[in-house]
Structures are given as structure tokens and as C-alpha cells.
Amino acid sequence: MVRKIFTLSFDDNTVQDERFIELIDKYNLRATFNINTATFGNKHNIIHQGIDVCHDDLDADKVKYLYRNHEVALHTHSHPNLKKCDDERIVSEIKQNYDILTALTGKEIIGMAYPCGGDCYDERVMKVITDCSPVRYARTTDAHHTFAFPENFMAWHPTCHQNDSDLMELADKFIAAEPEEDLLFYLWGHTFEFDKFGSWDSFERFCEKIASRLDITYMTNGEVYRYVTKKLHSL
């Protein structure tokens, strides 16, 4: 059976995750949340792309309940650019992040998103992570505006960002597609950016459009990874 799959990936475990999860749960959408563990409970604003926005971090004791219907994944312990870290630091960042989150959630963790955006990973970083951790997929921020599956799950590029000017057009194209092979619509972002752009209402309109369609399967990133690997092993 050919599938059209939709998945979400959001980073940084800020307090806006609470409102966002309430929204996507309303539409029965599935998401992966990439969490830093050194920042739990921090209260601060940041200047993001020239805009002052609240970036308060959730408390650790909210993790298990808040994300219960979704997937928790890694985003490193303290959010460094891993290309600038030596191998020992990479291992430490991933291990601390993994140990804390598995203790908080009681769940297996197999995925992550690279911190620091664009030029933040390379072949060395990917090899260290795969050799020294249970991580089997890692999301970049390099949007490709297609519905392709990754060639390499350790360099998993999304379809687009939450504020992409083509978001609704891509949704219409995905909905209209009558594929002969599986398609994947992968949207990523930060929930604090809904405050930054004042885009909560427009994103809800997107959710209304993409949700509750019988020909679309809604998955977390980890579920997509398992679906693809199972399908490959069955060939």
C-alpha cells in the first residue's frame, strides 16, 4: 500500500510547547520534540533574527506528561555546534541528553535534531553519534520543498519550516497528490517562533487543512524511521 505520511519536528522545549501540543492534539497530529536538558527551567528572552521573543524553557518535571502522546528526541545537553566539538564532547553531549531524557520519560530514544541550524554537522559528527549512541536518525534544517524520504537518516532534511512562504501551497500539493510511491511531508520549527511571527492562527488553519484525511498517515519522526526500515527489510 502506498502512503502519504505527515510528520512534525520541533526544537528547544520552550514553554510555547504547551500551547502547541494542545493545538496539534486537537487535530490528532503527531510530532517529535527535540529537547535540551541543560536548560530546564531557564527563564529568558532571546533576540532571534532581530526579534525579541520569550524563550523560557520548560521544567524537567513537565516532560513525561506534556509529551506523552508524542515522541521525545535528543537536541544535545547544552546546544553546542557539534562541528566545533571534539569527539569526546560530542559523546558527552549526547550521553547526558539521552540519560536524562530516558530517565524522565521511561521510553527508548532513537532520534535527534542537530542544534545550531545550518552548518552544524558533517561526516565526523554523524559517525561519532552513530558509533557511540542509540541515535539512528538526525534532522537538519536544510529544507528541500519536496516530499522525498531521506537518502541518509543521519542527515534527514525536512520539507519546510513552519514559517515557509510556500507552506500552504505545499499542503495543497501534498493533499492533491495521487502517488505511485510513498510521499513524506516533514515540517520543522520552534514553537517560540509562533509568538515571534504572531502565526498561531495561520498555523491552525494549516492544521485544519492537513488533518483528518483518510489518505494521510500521521506519524512521529521515529515512527517514520521504523516504517521505512521495516519496509526496506521486507524487500
Beta strands, then each sheet from edge to edge (+ up, - down):
strand 1: 4-11
strand 2: 31-35
strand 3: 45-48
strand 4: 51-54
strand 5: 71-74
strand 6: 111-113
strand 7: 137-139
strand 8: 160-161
strand 9: 183-190
strand 10: 216-218
sheet 1: 5+ 2+ 1+ 9+ 8+
sheet 2: 5+ 2+ 1+ 10+
sheet 3: 3+ 4-
sheet 4: 6+ 7+
end
